[in-house]
Amino acid sequence: MWHWLGRLKQANGGFQVCEGGEEDVRGAYCALVALSLLNLPVELPPTAPARRAGLTAFGDGLGPYLSRCQTYEGGISDAPGKEAHGAYSFCAIACLCLLDAPHRSMKKYLDLEALIRWLSSRQYAPEGGFAGRTNKLVDGCYSHWIGGCWPLVQAAINGPMTSEATELAGAVGNLYSKEGLARYILCCCQGESGGLRDKPSKYGNDLLEWAYITNRRMQTPGFLPYMLQSRRNQCARALPLLQSPCARWTVQLLILLGISSRPKHAYPSVC
């Protein structure tokens, strides 16, 4: 694995997604995740082609490469000169957070103010969901891709924090509307037969959409209490959909994983 990843490392700092394949931020993100999870050496193998360009480590040149992928809009594209996209933005931001602490790497290589402006513009009203690109419709899968960017950006803004400061920051608020996103997912993304979809106009349910949307919900504290609160909530009309097998399974999974506790006033039919 180490030698194979070394062959994917490019002289300009980026990575290919496979040998002879395209070069973009997806390859960089996957490579850094593999190196981290497998605890592989950060130095390039002796036979890595990128060594001929003077690179000695997997992270060499990667920060400047990702910086060149940030567009005039503020978002990040798959490669320099392309259109900003939510999924590629997440891959690039996550790469920087694996390279170094977010408050150092993101501020060093990205225009953080422009990135925040672009990410903020991806949440639409009145839907509350995220769109992946400028002038595109909201899509449930970007609950993960765009939603996943925000905790990393928040970490870059806050910097190193003590446990007390972390608790205080969590009580202050968020950089995006979690309530709006929850409304979109519960009212628009659930199909009548269970499962999740990207938007109401889609007839079928998509396992990929289900995985992306559920993953974002798992990472959002307080989602269950919001989902199960008073019937006066604006999503009260969506309660029949919440009673689907898929919804019940998701709620039970969240509780079993300890990501959310069972609310005091939960609806028995859901939990």
N, C-alpha and C positions, 0 to 999 in steps of 0.2 A: 504493500500500500504506500509506504514512504517513497519508494523509488517511482511508483506510478504517478503520485502527486507531484514529484519533482519533475517529471516529464511534462506535466501540464503547466508548470510555471513558465511565464513568458518574460522576454527580455524587457518589456515595457512595464513590468510590475503586475500585470493581470494574470488570469488563468484561463485556460481552455476548459470547456465542460467535458470534453473527452479528447483523446489523442486524434488530432486532425480535425477537431470540431470547432465550433464558433467560440470566440473569446468574449466573455461578458461577466457581469458582477455575480451571476448565479454560480459560475464556476469558482469564483473567489470565495463566496460564502460557503459553499459545500466543502471546499478544500480546507478552510480554516476550522469548520465544525468537525471534520474528520480528524484533523491534526489534534484538536483539543480533546475530543472524546476518546481517542485512542492513545493519547499522551505520547505522540510521536515527536521526534527531534525537530526543533524549529529550523535547524540548519538544512540547507539543500543537500541532497545526495551528491557525492563527488561527480557522478555522471550526468547531472541535470544540465540540459542545454543552456538554461539561464545563467549558469556560472560563466559561460563564455562572454556574457555581457557585464561581468563584474558583480553579479548578485551572489550573495552567500547564504541568505536566509529566505524562508517563504514570505516573510513580511516585507522584504526589501522592495521598495518602489510601489507597494500596494496602496499606501496612503495617497501619494500624488496621483496614481491612476484613478482611484475613486473620486478624488477631487476634480479631475477632468471630466468625470461622468456627470457632475452636477450641472444642470442646464440654467439658462437665463431665467427660467421660471422659479427656480429654487429647488425643485425636485431633482431626482437622480434617474438617469437613464441606464439602459443595459450596457452601453459602451459610449465613449466620447462622441459627441455630435448627434446623438439620438434624442427621442422625445422622453420627457420625464414620465415615470410610471410608478405606481404605488408598490408593486411587488419588488421591482428593482431597487426602489428607495429603501425598502426594508432590508434587502440583502446587503446593500452597501453600508447602511448604518450599523447593522449587526456585525459586519466585517470589522469596522472601525472599533467597535466595542470589544471585539475579540483581540484586536491588535494591542489595545491599551485601554486605560480607564476612559469612560465616555467623556468626562469633563476635560480630558486632555486631547484625545484623538479627534473628537468631533469638532471641537473649537479650532484645532490646528488645520484640519483638512477641508472643512466645509464652511460655507456661509450659513451659520446657524439661524440667523434672523430670516434669511430668504427661505430656508427650509421650513421653518415654522409657519411662515406665511403661506407657503404652498400646501403644506399638510392641512392647515386650518381651512383652506379653500376647498378641500376635498370633501368636507362634510356639508351636505346640502340640507336646506330647509324647503318645504316642511317635512321631507321624508325622515331626516335624521341619520341616514346611512352614509356610507363613504363611496365615492367614485374613484376609479383608479387613475384617471387622466383628466385633463382639462376638457370641459364640454362633453363629458361622457355621462351616462346614466349611473345612478347608484347601483351597487352590486354587493350582495351579501359576502362574497369571498374577501372583499377589502376590509371587512370587519377585522380580519386577521392581518392583512398586509399593512394597511394604513394604521389600524388600531395598534398593531405591534410596534410601530415606530415611536408612538408617544411615550411609553415608559422609558425608552432609551434616550429620547430627547430630554425628558424630564430629569433623568440622571445626569445628563450633560449640563443642564442648567443648574441643578442643585449642587453638584460636586460631591465630594466625600461628606457623608452625614453620620452623625451619631444616632443611636437608636431613638433617643428622645426627639431629635430633629426629624427623623423619618416619620415618626408617629404624627408629629405636628403637620408635616407636609401632606400626609395622607388626609388630614382633616380639613385642609384649606380648600382643596378643589382640584380640578383637572384642566389640562390644556384643551380637552375636547369634551363634548357633551356625551357622557356615558348614558344618561337617561334617554337622550334622543336616539342613540344607537340601539339601546335596548328596545325602545318602542318600535323602531324599524324592523328589528329581527322578529319580535313577537307578533307584530301586526301584519307584516308583509312577507316575511321569509318562510313562515311555516305553511306547508301544504295541508290541505284538509285530510289527507290520508296519512299524515305523519311525515317526518323527514323535513329537510330544509332546501330552499331554492334561493337563487340570487335575487329574484324580484317577483312580484305578483303575476307578471305577464307570462312567466314560464309555467308550463303545465306539469312537468315531471319534477321529481325530487332527485337531487344530485348528491352522491356520496362525497365528492370533493367539496361541494359547498357545505355540506353538513360538517365535514371535518374542520374546515377553515372557520366557520361561524362558531362551532362549539369550542374550538380551541381559544378563540378570543374571549368567549364568555367565561371559560375556566380561569382566565387570567384577570378577570375584572371583579375585584371585591365588591360585595354588595349587590350583585346582580340578582341573586335569588330573592332577597327581601323585596327588591323592586318588582320582580316578576310576580310575586305572590301577595302583593299588598292589597289594600282595600279595593272593592269593586268600583269605587268612585274613580279609580285610575282610568286614564284615557284608553288603556288597553283592555278594559273589562270585556269588550266585545270579542276579544281574542281568546277568552278563557276556554271555549269549546276546543280550540286548536291545541291549547296547552294540555288538554287531557288525552292527547294522542299517545300511543305507545312510545313513540320516539321522544316526546317531551318528557314523559314520566321517567324513561330510562336516563335521559340527560340529567334531570334533577337528582335522581338517585346516585348517579355517578359522581356528580359534583359533591354531594354530601359524603359519600364514601371516601373520596379523595381528600376530604377535609378542606376543600377550597372554599366552601360556604357551609355555614351551619344551618340547621333546619329553623326557619323563622317561627316566631311564637304564634303568629296568626296564619300559618300556612293552610291552604285549602287541602283537606284530606284527599280529595279526588285527584289531586295532582301529585302529592308526595306519597 
